[in-house]
C-alpha cells in the first residue's frame, strides 16, 4: 500500500481523539477526507478498525491490536527525532552571547527577546563586556557568538558578518549649556566628556578622531555613565540609537555631532573553523530581521 506510514499516523490520531471530526480538526483536514483515508486503510487491512456511534468512534478488536503495535513504535521514532533535534540545538540547548555594553540596551535586547520567544527551552547567557573581551570570549570558545565593532576585531580566529552602521551623538543633561544646541562640532567646542576606559573601542574612536579630547571622568558601564551625566550635568558620547525613554529617565537628551563624523560598524563574530550551531544561525537570522 502506498503511503502506509501516513495512513497509520492518521489512524493513531483518530484513536487518540476518539472522534473523526476532532481528529480532522487537529490534523487540519476535512472530515470527509479523513474518513476516506481511514476507509482505504481498513480496506487494505481487511478489517474495520473503528465502530462508529453517535458520540464518536471506538476501536474494534483489530483496531486495538493495530494500536498496541503502532503507537509505541511511532512514539519511539518521535522521541528519537526530538532527541536528535535537541542535541543539535534546534529546540533546546545552551547559548552564550557576548556583546559590548551599549548594544545590550537596544539592538541585542530586541534580538534575544525574539530568540527567547521562539526557543523558550534554551538556556541562554548574555555576557556584557568591553570590545576586546567580547572578541576574547568568542576566540576561546567561552561565548558562541559576539556582537562587537568591526574595528575591535583584529583576529583570524573569528569569522565576521557585518550587520549595520551606527552614528554617535552627544548625550547631555538638560541643564548643560550644550542642551540648547541642535548640533555640535567637537572640533570647535571644548566639551568635557565622561568616557569609557582606554581599552574600549568607543574610547579609541574618540581618541583617534577628536583632537584635545577633554576627559572629565572615566567609567566602565553605560549605567554609570548615564548616572554620572545626570548628577553632574555632564556630557558623554553614545550611539544615537540609545532608547529615548532611557535617556529621559536621567533627564538627558541627544545632540547631533556634525564634526567629526563618528560612526562604526556593528558585526557579529563566531569562532573560525567551526560551523555555527543551529542556535547561532537562528540568532543571526533574527538579527538581520530586526534590522529589516
FIDOZA-953585 format. One record per residue (C-alpha): residue number from 1; x, y, z. Coordinates in pm, whole numbers, always signed. Last residue first. Layout:
BEGIN
> NUM|X|Y|Z
...
This chain:
BEGIN
> 292|+1483|+4497|+836
> 291|+1742|+4540|+1109
> 290|+1538|+4316|+1337
> 289|+1526|+4056|+1057
> 288|+1906|+4054|+1022
> 287|+1937|+3996|+1396
> 286|+1675|+3720|+1379
> 285|+1875|+3538|+1111
> 284|+2192|+3576|+1319
> 283|+2019|+3440|+1629
> 282|+1887|+3142|+1428
> 281|+2233|+3066|+1293
> 280|+2374|+3070|+1644
> 279|+2102|+2830|+1760
> 278|+2165|+2589|+1472
> 277|+2533|+2587|+1561
> 276|+2787|+2785|+1361
> 275|+3038|+2561|+1176
> 274|+3375|+2578|+1349
> 273|+3689|+2688|+1170
> 272|+3661|+3046|+1292
> 271|+3477|+3117|+1616
> 270|+3178|+3341|+1560
> 269|+3152|+3717|+1521
> 268|+2858|+3951|+1471
> 267|+2933|+4293|+1332
> 266|+2842|+4653|+1417
> 265|+3005|+4917|+1202
> 264|+3109|+5249|+1349
> 263|+3024|+5615|+1314
> 262|+3165|+5944|+1439
> 261|+3175|+6222|+1182
> 260|+3400|+6486|+1330
> 259|+3228|+6726|+1318
> 258|+2849|+6716|+1282
> 257|+2757|+6559|+1616
> 256|+2381|+6559|+1676
> 255|+2272|+6646|+2030
> 254|+2076|+6387|+2227
> 253|+1888|+6444|+2554
> 252|+1928|+6356|+2920
> 251|+1695|+6398|+3215
> 250|+1812|+6061|+3356
> 249|+1487|+5873|+3293
> 248|+1463|+6067|+2966
> 247|+1774|+5894|+2838
> 246|+1620|+5552|+2894
> 245|+1289|+5653|+2735
> 244|+1475|+5774|+2426
> 243|+1639|+5437|+2369
> 242|+2006|+5457|+2262
> 241|+2000|+5452|+1883
> 240|+2217|+5764|+1854
> 239|+2506|+5560|+1995
> 238|+2683|+5718|+2293
> 237|+2908|+6015|+2363
> 236|+2904|+6170|+2709
> 235|+2825|+6503|+2869
> 234|+2798|+6628|+3224
> 233|+2521|+6789|+3425
> 232|+2695|+6634|+3726
> 231|+2423|+6404|+3858
> 230|+2268|+6315|+3522
> 229|+2598|+6265|+3342
> 228|+2715|+6048|+3632
> 227|+2402|+5835|+3614
> 226|+2426|+5795|+3238
> 225|+2793|+5694|+3251
> 224|+2744|+5458|+3544
> 223|+2461|+5283|+3360
> 222|+2668|+5262|+3042
> 221|+2946|+5080|+3223
> 220|+3322|+5126|+3265
> 219|+3350|+5484|+3386
> 218|+3610|+5755|+3320
> 217|+3575|+6122|+3407
> 216|+3629|+6473|+3268
> 215|+3823|+6370|+2960
> 214|+3873|+6663|+2723
> 213|+3992|+6519|+2390
> 212|+4249|+6759|+2251
> 211|+4186|+6649|+1894
> 210|+3879|+6430|+1850
> 209|+3902|+6147|+1597
> 208|+4164|+5900|+1719
> 207|+4095|+5946|+2089
> 206|+3723|+5935|+2026
> 205|+3740|+5608|+1835
> 204|+3972|+5459|+2096
> 203|+3716|+5549|+2364
> 202|+3440|+5381|+2162
> 201|+3652|+5068|+2120
> 200|+3713|+5030|+2495
> 199|+4075|+4979|+2604
> 198|+4116|+5344|+2711
> 197|+3838|+5334|+2969
> 196|+3489|+5464|+2879
> 195|+3417|+5836|+2869
> 194|+3253|+6120|+3058
> 193|+3331|+6419|+2844
> 192|+3422|+6784|+2890
> 191|+3331|+6955|+2561
> 190|+3566|+7226|+2434
> 189|+3391|+7331|+2117
> 188|+3525|+7371|+1762
> 187|+3646|+7016|+1697
> 186|+3352|+6865|+1883
> 185|+3122|+7033|+1636
> 184|+2767|+7044|+1765
> 183|+2409|+7000|+1652
> 182|+2062|+7104|+1771
> 181|+2208|+7313|+2054
> 180|+2003|+7405|+2361
> 179|+2146|+7111|+2560
> 178|+2506|+7229|+2512
> 177|+2491|+7462|+2812
> 176|+2400|+7154|+3021
> 175|+2078|+7177|+3222
> 174|+1903|+6919|+3004
> 173|+2188|+6678|+3068
> 172|+2385|+6590|+2757
> 171|+2431|+6295|+2522
> 170|+2648|+6378|+2223
> 169|+2571|+6150|+1931
> 168|+2735|+5851|+1767
> 167|+2625|+5704|+1438
> 166|+2554|+5338|+1366
> 165|+2647|+5111|+1079
> 164|+2479|+4773|+1037
> 163|+2523|+4395|+1043
> 162|+2857|+4277|+905
> 161|+2927|+3901|+947
> 160|+3276|+3823|+1079
> 159|+3455|+3491|+1131
> 158|+3688|+3459|+1429
> 157|+4038|+3320|+1488
> 156|+4197|+3540|+1221
> 155|+4193|+3827|+1469
> 154|+4187|+4203|+1451
> 153|+3829|+4266|+1558
> 152|+3781|+4587|+1756
> 151|+3740|+4797|+1441
> 150|+3447|+4575|+1341
> 149|+3251|+4682|+1646
> 148|+3106|+4397|+1856
> 147|+2824|+4144|+1887
> 146|+2954|+3803|+1990
> 145|+2889|+3439|+1921
> 144|+2918|+3105|+2098
> 143|+3093|+3252|+2402
> 142|+3364|+3080|+2608
> 141|+3505|+2932|+2288
> 140|+3844|+3097|+2334
> 139|+3810|+3321|+2030
> 138|+3449|+3410|+2118
> 137|+3536|+3520|+2472
> 136|+3846|+3704|+2350
> 135|+3649|+3905|+2093
> 134|+3394|+4007|+2355
> 133|+3674|+4098|+2597
> 132|+3842|+4321|+2342
> 131|+3510|+4507|+2283
> 130|+3423|+4555|+2650
> 129|+3182|+4308|+2806
> 128|+2815|+4223|+2863
> 127|+2772|+3844|+2868
> 126|+2421|+3715|+2798
> 125|+2356|+3351|+2892
> 124|+2081|+3143|+2733
> 123|+1942|+2806|+2844
> 122|+1715|+2721|+2552
> 121|+1368|+2600|+2642
> 120|+1192|+2921|+2532
> 119|+1323|+2892|+2175
> 118|+1100|+3114|+1959
> 117|+1016|+3374|+2225
> 116|+1372|+3350|+2354
> 115|+1500|+3443|+2008
> 114|+1267|+3741|+1981
> 113|+1384|+3875|+2317
> 112|+1742|+3798|+2215
> 111|+1725|+4018|+1908
> 110|+1546|+4306|+2083
> 109|+1798|+4312|+2369
> 108|+2085|+4288|+2120
> 107|+1971|+4608|+1944
> 106|+1872|+4842|+2228
> 105|+2039|+4849|+2566
> 104|+2259|+4542|+2516
> 103|+2428|+4721|+2228
> 102|+2593|+4973|+2461
> 101|+2767|+4710|+2674
> 100|+2951|+4523|+2401
> 99|+2804|+4182|+2350
> 98|+2876|+3818|+2433
> 97|+2613|+3551|+2370
> 96|+2627|+3206|+2527
> 95|+2367|+2957|+2402
> 94|+2276|+2630|+2568
> 93|+2046|+2360|+2437
> 92|+1687|+2307|+2338
> 91|+1468|+2330|+2028
> 90|+1709|+2309|+1735
> 89|+2023|+2283|+1943
> 88|+2166|+1987|+1755
> 87|+2119|+1761|+2056
> 86|+1762|+1888|+2082
> 85|+1689|+1785|+1725
> 84|+1834|+1439|+1784
> 83|+1627|+1399|+2098
> 82|+1310|+1504|+1916
> 81|+1380|+1256|+1634
> 80|+1435|+973|+1884
> 79|+1118|+1060|+2073
> 78|+918|+1062|+1751
> 77|+1054|+722|+1643
> 76|+990|+563|+1982
> 75|+640|+714|+1993
> 74|+582|+575|+1644
> 73|+670|+221|+1752
> 72|+480|+254|+2080
> 71|+162|+356|+1892
> 70|+181|+104|+1605
> 69|+177|-226|+1797
> 68|-94|-167|+2055
> 67|-286|+48|+1803
> 66|-300|-233|+1548
> 65|-436|-483|+1804
> 64|-686|-229|+1936
> 63|-808|-156|+1583
> 62|-848|-526|+1505
> 61|-1051|-570|+1824
> 60|-1258|-268|+1724
> 59|-1166|+79|+1842
> 58|-1445|+316|+1933
> 57|-1573|+614|+1731
> 56|-1762|+933|+1802
> 55|-2063|+1025|+2016
> 54|-2328|+890|+1781
> 53|-2151|+564|+1712
> 52|-1897|+438|+1462
> 51|-1709|+116|+1534
> 50|-1345|+152|+1442
> 49|-1070|-53|+1279
> 48|-1282|-244|+1029
> 47|-1087|-540|+894
> 46|-928|-627|+557
> 45|-602|-445|+622
> 44|-610|-268|+284
> 43|-983|-199|+307
> 42|-940|-56|+656
> 41|-658|+169|+536
> 40|-863|+300|+242
> 39|-1163|+355|+471
> 38|-945|+562|+702
> 37|-833|+773|+405
> 36|-1195|+836|+307
> 35|-1291|+930|+662
> 34|-1006|+1181|+674
> 33|-1122|+1344|+351
> 32|-1483|+1355|+470
> 31|-1380|+1510|+800
> 30|-1180|+1779|+624
> 29|-819|+1805|+730
> 28|-638|+2039|+968
> 27|-492|+1744|+1160
> 26|-641|+1859|+1489
> 25|-969|+1949|+1321
> 24|-984|+1614|+1141
> 23|-914|+1431|+1466
> 22|-1198|+1613|+1639
> 21|-1437|+1536|+1350
> 20|-1338|+1170|+1330
> 19|-1376|+1124|+1705
> 18|-1198|+907|+1957
> 17|-924|+1177|+1961
> 16|-642|+932|+2030
> 15|-778|+662|+1802
> 14|-834|+918|+1528
> 13|-474|+1042|+1557
> 12|-347|+685|+1559
> 11|-533|+608|+1235
> 10|-396|+924|+1073
> 9|-42|+820|+1155
> 8|-116|+471|+1015
> 7|-239|+631|+692
> 6|+82|+832|+654
> 5|+300|+527|+714
> 4|+103|+327|+458
> 3|+176|+592|+193
> 2|+135|+342|-96
> 1|+0|+0|+0
